């Protein structure tokens, strides 16, 4: 497999500043989401946590990437983001440092996720907070869901289950 067509070479930083290599998630089905604490879609954090709990034992994980790209709806930084997510929504999935998810200064991971010429499968740049990318167990981008698609929708659950069944 062409290693440039999966997310595993990317390194990202957790909210505590510790670097994490996405190859640590090899073999897991992932939902990568750009989040914000001050958005109308912010209650999706609770649904993302519930989705994670429902499928975690089968090899599923949610990865949250706070971003201030849309309407400046992520005014928090570092530990404050983590505390907000845990206290208000019970978030236990990994949250990473605040990054840019679109434009020329977008984080390399989000450039990869949003451009077919890089990921080999699809073009889908986040248009708002809570844009969701579905990653298969081989680290390949296989689908996306717009902000208004709730994490606990049958559309999302069916696609996650299908990928888990095909691992």
Backbone torsions as a table, in degrees:
resi	resn	phi	psi	omega
1	UNK	NA	142.5	178.6
2	UNK	-74.2	114.7	-174.2
3	UNK	-65.1	-19.7	179.6
4	UNK	-76.7	-6.5	-178.8
5	UNK	-100.4	13.7	175.1
6	UNK	-133.7	169.5	-174.4
7	UNK	-83.9	-6.1	-170.5
8	UNK	-63.0	-30.1	178.6
9	UNK	-71.0	-14.6	-174.0
10	UNK	-76.1	141.9	174.7
11	UNK	-113.9	137.2	179.9
12	UNK	-134.8	163.3	179.7
13	UNK	-111.5	132.9	173.3
14	UNK	-68.6	166.6	-179.7
15	UNK	-58.2	-26.8	178.8
16	UNK	-82.6	3.8	177.6
17	UNK	89.7	-7.7	-179.4
18	UNK	-74.1	131.7	-179.3
19	UNK	-75.9	140.9	-179.9
20	UNK	-131.5	133.9	175.5
21	UNK	-95.3	132.3	-176.6
22	UNK	-67.9	-13.0	174.0
23	UNK	-64.1	-17.0	175.1
24	UNK	-61.7	-17.9	-178.3
25	UNK	-101.8	14.3	178.9
26	UNK	-54.1	136.1	178.3
27	UNK	86.4	-4.7	178.7
28	UNK	-103.3	149.5	170.2
29	UNK	-87.1	132.6	-173.8
30	UNK	-123.6	149.8	168.6
31	UNK	-121.2	112.2	-178.8
32	UNK	-98.7	124.7	-171.8
33	UNK	-131.9	134.1	170.6
34	UNK	-88.4	125.2	-172.1
35	UNK	-113.4	167.9	174.2
36	UNK	-157.9	141.2	-175.8
37	UNK	-82.6	-17.0	-175.7
38	UNK	-113.5	30.0	-174.1
39	UNK	-106.8	153.2	174.9
40	UNK	-61.5	-22.5	178.8
41	UNK	-90.1	-1.2	-176.5
42	UNK	-52.9	-35.3	176.7
43	UNK	-57.9	-14.5	175.2
44	UNK	-63.2	-18.5	176.6
45	UNK	-57.1	-41.1	178.6
46	UNK	-64.5	-42.8	179.8
47	UNK	-67.5	-36.5	176.4
48	UNK	-63.1	-42.1	177.9
49	UNK	-63.6	-42.0	178.7
50	UNK	-64.1	-40.7	177.5
51	UNK	-61.9	-44.4	178.4
52	UNK	-59.2	-45.9	-179.2
53	UNK	-63.0	-37.7	-178.4
54	UNK	-65.6	-36.0	-172.3
55	UNK	-115.7	-1.1	-174.8
56	UNK	-56.7	-42.5	-177.4
57	UNK	-66.9	-18.5	178.8
58	UNK	-91.4	-2.9	178.0
59	UNK	103.0	39.1	-179.8
60	UNK	-118.2	144.5	176.7
61	UNK	-145.4	149.1	173.8
62	UNK	-106.0	137.3	176.2
63	UNK	-121.4	121.0	-177.6
64	UNK	-102.9	131.5	179.6
65	UNK	-124.0	96.6	178.0
66	UNK	-58.9	142.5	179.9
67	UNK	-146.4	143.7	178.7
68	UNK	-106.2	18.9	-173.5
69	UNK	-70.5	-23.9	-171.9
70	UNK	-118.0	109.6	176.5
71	UNK	63.4	17.8	-177.8
72	UNK	50.3	45.5	-174.4
73	UNK	-92.0	7.9	172.4
74	UNK	-125.7	80.6	-179.3
75	UNK	-79.3	-15.9	-176.2
76	UNK	-78.3	163.7	177.1
77	UNK	-132.7	154.2	169.2
78	UNK	39.1	-120.5	-175.2
79	UNK	-59.6	-30.4	179.8
80	UNK	-66.3	-35.8	176.4
81	UNK	-64.3	-47.8	-178.9
82	UNK	-59.5	-46.6	-179.0
83	UNK	-63.2	-44.1	179.3
84	UNK	-57.6	-47.0	-177.3
85	UNK	-66.6	-42.6	-179.4
86	UNK	-69.5	-49.2	-174.8
87	UNK	-67.9	-44.5	-173.6
88	UNK	-86.4	-27.7	-172.7
89	UNK	-132.1	2.2	177.8
90	UNK	67.3	24.6	-176.0
91	UNK	-64.6	126.0	175.9
92	UNK	-118.9	-7.9	179.9
93	UNK	-76.9	158.9	-177.4
94	UNK	-61.5	132.4	173.5
95	UNK	-115.4	135.5	-175.2
96	UNK	-108.0	171.4	179.6
97	UNK	-60.0	150.2	178.4
98	UNK	-62.2	130.9	-177.6
99	UNK	-136.0	171.4	170.6
100	UNK	-93.4	139.9	-175.6
101	UNK	-115.4	-0.5	176.8
102	UNK	-149.3	163.3	179.5
103	UNK	86.1	-179.5	-174.8
104	UNK	-66.9	-21.7	179.9
105	UNK	-97.9	11.8	178.4
106	UNK	-59.9	147.4	175.8
107	UNK	-59.5	141.7	-179.7
108	UNK	-52.5	-34.5	178.3
109	UNK	-61.6	-45.2	-178.1
110	UNK	-74.0	-27.9	171.9
111	UNK	-62.6	-44.8	178.7
112	UNK	-61.9	-48.3	-177.3
113	UNK	-61.4	-32.8	-171.2
114	UNK	-96.0	-8.0	-174.7
115	UNK	-120.9	118.9	179.8
116	UNK	-58.4	-35.3	-179.5
117	UNK	-63.2	-21.2	177.8
118	UNK	-98.3	-43.2	-174.1
119	UNK	-94.2	-12.2	175.7
120	UNK	81.6	-7.0	-174.2
121	UNK	-123.2	-43.3	-173.2
122	UNK	-153.9	156.5	171.9
123	UNK	-108.2	123.1	176.0
124	UNK	-165.2	92.8	177.7
125	UNK	-82.2	136.5	177.3
126	UNK	-55.6	132.8	178.0
127	UNK	-101.6	-12.7	178.9
128	UNK	-165.9	179.5	176.3
129	UNK	-64.5	152.4	176.4
130	UNK	69.1	34.0	168.1
131	UNK	-78.4	135.0	-171.8
132	UNK	-120.2	130.5	175.6
133	UNK	-109.1	131.0	177.7
134	UNK	-98.4	126.2	-176.3
135	UNK	-116.7	130.7	-179.7
136	UNK	-80.5	178.1	-175.3
137	UNK	-67.3	-11.3	175.5
138	UNK	-96.4	5.7	177.4
139	UNK	81.9	14.0	-177.6
140	UNK	-96.1	141.2	175.8
141	UNK	-73.1	121.0	-177.1
142	UNK	-118.6	-16.6	-179.9
143	UNK	-165.6	171.4	175.3
144	UNK	-148.2	160.6	178.8
145	UNK	-135.1	134.1	177.8
146	UNK	-69.3	165.3	-177.4
147	UNK	-51.7	-40.0	-175.1
148	UNK	-75.4	-8.2	175.8
149	UNK	-82.2	115.0	-177.0
150	UNK	-72.0	142.9	179.5
151	UNK	-57.9	-30.1	-178.3
152	UNK	-93.7	12.9	177.9
153	UNK	-69.5	154.5	179.1
154	UNK	-63.0	-31.8	178.7
155	UNK	-58.8	-48.9	-179.9
156	UNK	-68.2	-48.6	-176.6
157	UNK	-60.5	-41.3	179.8
158	UNK	-62.7	-42.3	-179.0
159	UNK	-70.2	-38.2	177.0
160	UNK	-63.9	-47.2	-179.1
161	UNK	-60.7	-42.3	179.4
162	UNK	-59.9	-42.8	179.1
163	UNK	-68.3	-39.1	178.7
164	UNK	-65.5	-38.1	179.1
165	UNK	-67.7	-26.4	-175.6
166	UNK	-95.3	3.2	179.6
167	UNK	-65.0	NA	NA
